[in-house]
Amino acid sequence: MCVLKQIKAWLTLFAAAFCAVLFFAYNKEALSGALDGIALCVRIVIPSLFPFMILTRLIIENEHSPLLDIPFVPYARLLGIKSKKAPAAILLSFLGGFAVAAKLISSLYESGEISKRDAMVMMCCCVTSAPSFVISAVGGGIAGSLYTGAVMFILLTLASLFCGVVFGFIIKPETESQKAHLGINAAPSGFVEAVRDSVFSVCCICGYVVFFSFLMGILKDFSLSAPIKEVAAMLLESTSACKLLKEPIKCCAALSICGASIILQVRAMANKDISLAPLLASRLLHLPISLLLFKLILWLFPVYTTTAAITIFPRKTYTHIPADVTAMIFALLCMVFCAIPPRSLRKEKKKV
């Protein structure tokens, strides 16, 4: 184990040094890519994801959240998950995307609602792109057809549901002794805690988005063949990959793979006890299923698309607040909520 840790440390050091060299060698391209990442965070990630993460956290913690579980109760039972809140979490994950899925699954695991095995199975079926991004940005913005985006989202979701069933049978249930720890380190609940966790999660997401956009900016300037660039883009960052690929079938492949940026974001937001090995393995099954279904549907119901009908990063922001002011307000909110101690800490201070 010590040797593996040393190898990991040296690889991390080498990767960091390599990225630093690339930054100075391709300074203009790196800055352009980082600015694209910041624009994506300010215009898309923060406005669309931050409020939704707060709301989903509050919904799951509410005792009436099982009212949302009706469509996915049979599916959760098929996966072998007995929690009454798991079906609602599955539904909200499909609506909110991979970031919401990681937070909800971790919240259920930490509260004792689901076991570690249930959490790994849910990761396989819930980690997918949000419909707002797939339908609007990829479908309407890149493929030039909302119909194509809607078909893509439905088929990606169906492939995720199928992967969940397969890995639900593969991953063995935990014994009662292995479940004994559940709920011991449950996270505090409430509005303040939901906002606090969402702030840290969104900041984490934005960090990964900017970093991988920085790498994608450098990759575009490399003198590599088109297929190699496309594969590298798919493995790195899905959003930038879709902009580079443009073809709907290739965009579907990029979203199915869930590049390194998405996987690392999920790892950062998910509980450290939840292994992502099943999620990574499920991508090997998810990719061929989603592509075959996508080709079949478009063959049966063809649609004529125009490439890059709308840009993913519009020059005009549809808000009365400038982007820099929005970023400043968000930073101030981060500092305010980070200054508020958790509810459990406030209770301990009162006792003292």
Secondary structure, DSSP 8 states (H G I E B T S, - for coil): -HHHHHHHHHHHHHHHHHHHHHHHHTHHHHHHHHHHHHHHIIIIIHHHHHHHHHHHHHHHHSTTGGGG-GGGHHHHHHHT---SSHHHHHHHHHHH-HHHHHHHHHHHHHTTSS-HHHHHHHHHHH----HIIIIIIIIIIIIS-HHHHHHHHHHHHHHHHHHHHHHHHHS----TTTTTTTTTT----SHHHHHHHHHHHHHHHHHHHHHHHHHHHHHTTS---HHHHHHHHHHH-HHHHHHHH-SHHHHHHHHHH--HHHHHHHHHHS-TTS--HHHHHHHHHHHHHHHHHHHHHHHHS-----TTSS-SS-SS-SSSS-HHHHHHHHHHHHHHHHHS--HHHHHHHHH-
